[in-house]
Amino acid sequence: MQTQKLDECKQDPGIIVPVVNFSRCEGKADCVPVCPEHVFEIRRITTDDYKELGLLAQIKQRVHGMKVAYTPRADACRACGLCVIACPEKAITLRRVG
């Protein structure tokens, strides 16, 4: 796994945010310990988010315990990309706000 120092994250917080694809996320939490800004938390997928998934993704969620990564502190992201690298399902992308 690639490592990166926090001071190498040049982006100011709130310009780029992590986006989690719930169709891919299996809630394995690999993103949680690598994030220096504590952006992620693993919790049960909300009913609304679950309903937005297709049938196969809903089945996958049930198999994997209905847990996904949420980003309650997305505005703290400094775009280091460690979460993108750590995610085994490739469920996280970084997106510019606005």
Order of alpha helices (4+ residues) and beta strands (2+ residues): beta-alpha-beta-alpha-alpha-beta-alpha-beta
